[in-house]
């Protein structure tokens, strides 16, 4: 018998420990894990552009996840909007009080619960290298996308603006020199139809074109049993398309991107008194399909945009120019009290006063321009430098309606205008000290200015109109990051990163029910993280683990106004967060694949003097009373909508049957409990949630055709995930179970 060296013994022991860990996590798959090292099925290399260069994900010194291919198809099968990504990777939460529009993103607990249409968010969204600043632009449907990258921690030195928490980066499939495409048709319950397709056409040696589109629709699934108000709800029609032209020679390339969206349907249903007082339980007998209301409900969104990306390859350097223009119109009207109130009767439960409102964006325009120069040599020192410009003009309309009168006439109106301008200069250096150690540093100077005004010209419930209110906040900032990546061996890399983030001042001007506007000063974040990325079991499994800690100073938060339907901005002295993230992918053998993601985020508001007005509906508040009557102190509370634990798991089995492949895939996403608001109350502590999906399909003709059946939220778990707190115990519940079939053809 051949004697093993001490190094070989250690390597065998390490592999045995890793195999044992996987086997412990998935006991039924222990045998598969033991076979994995002898399997020829290896994980593909993941290439990301987190540093504005194509790099192996193992060499990027930050916590990053990537989703692509069949995972996107599985999650998005039943006509989901962008919220389907929530909890699909560690430390990511996405929610909305508007339904299919206006998503709100949270990374490591940092986000913004503001529902105003000019709200800023600390999570940046980059679609095809263009910053989408407005929450309305951030909801563009996900189709014909090559890859989604989730970059955790501040990303201010390379990506746009306002990203102290992280960035979601979407990269569409680009035109190629091959004639190809695909078409996908899905049909599900409630007559849900999901149509998606793309066609790629080479036009000449230099030119290529790619057109892709998505059409989604669903019938109404909720009925109002009363004679007043909207009768049928929760149907929608959501269409989007993208047309791209590419031109390429040996030293020059251009990419033209035209895109648009047309969506109509209903706003989120706010359901009156569905929370049992003193608990976070749904009331007994809750029926998802019934919604008694006296209000009207509608939502429309149209958006369009164009971008031009140019690249010149010169000796020793490449020059990039990215010019983009986006615009949108939006209107959303809902019965915010969530029920009906007519004369002496109200319901369900007690509703002290009617509240039916709408918000609109009749005009949103965004212009961005970036010029970037980068080295393109193979020297140890690589660099990037550039300039960035951002301009945004918008108008926000706020309406109030009289639900008690015939026809629900308008009886209140306020308007806001905001013009935001920002410019920045940035640069990064990457230096390979040797084959194992690579260092990275970046810096960015940013200048921001906003001109804001608001006025109420029609006052609900009597009273006076407001004067012309104005604010002109501005600020400058220097943000930086330092990172290092050390290759321990060909399977293992270690990384560490320190970075700062910045968010420009924000203005909140919902004066429909108030007489003042509020301004939050700029927010700054300092973050530290370190981790390991390792390929294991002969490259059939990959693990990434990160620990992190951050401090956000002058954190911008959104507070309610008690019994008034109004928000205001406040700054907390600081908030801290720390935790860890773990990502695992494994090809257990030729037939079985799995992924596991886990994160722990411990957040805390560090401000002993900060107080807010809690609910105006008599909820069970557990915070200490504040210095002003009717307020509570929130220092020590976790950040809102920030679950401590986030987890995901998927398992896929596939086998050859006849001339094709049969597969079955299940995926599960878990979110821990969280506070819905800045204060704590028993009714507004969301329960933990585990939602699962299932997909069974058959692929044949060398992958040309696929037929599948799917289900989302297969356990049909229903619970309160968000709320309105100023009137009654109004709640928002999660999406019910959906299921259907899908056929896809590639050519």
BELWO-V907685 format. One line per field, one symbol per residue. ss: DSSP state (a for helix, b for strand, c for the rest). A space follows every 50 residues. Layout:
ss->???
This chain:
ss->cccccaaaaaaaaaaaaaaaaaaaacaaaaaaaaaaaaccccccccbbcc ccccbbaaaccccbbbbbcaaaaaaccccccaaaaccccccbbbbccccc cccbbbbccbccccccccccccbbbbbccbbcccccaaacccccbbbbbb bbcccccccccccccbbbbbbbcccccccbbbbbbbbbaaabbbbbbbbb bbccccbbbbbbbbbbbbcccbbccccccccbbccbbbbbbbbbbbbbcc cbbbbbbbbbbbbbbcccccbcccbccccccbcccccccbcccccccbbb bbbbbbbbbbbbbbccbbbbbbbbbbbbbbbbbbbccccbbbccbbbccc cccccbbbbbbbbbbbbbbbbbbbbcccccbbbbbbbbbbbbbbbbbbbb bccccccccbbbbbbbbbbbbbbbbbbbbbbbccccbbbbbbbbbbbbbb bbbbbbbbccccccccccbbbccbbbbbbbbbbbbbbbbccbbbbbbbbb bbbccbbbcccccccccbbbccbbbbbbbbbbbbbbccccbbbbbbbbbb bbbbbbbbbbbccbbbbbbbbbbbbbbbbbbbbbbbbccccbbbbbbbbb bbbbbbccccbbbcccccccbcccbcccccbbbcccccccccccbbbbbb bbbbbbbccbbbbbbbbbbbbccbbcccccbaaabbccbbbbbbbbbbbb ccccbbbbbbbbcccccccbbbbbcccccbbbbccccbbbbbbbbbc
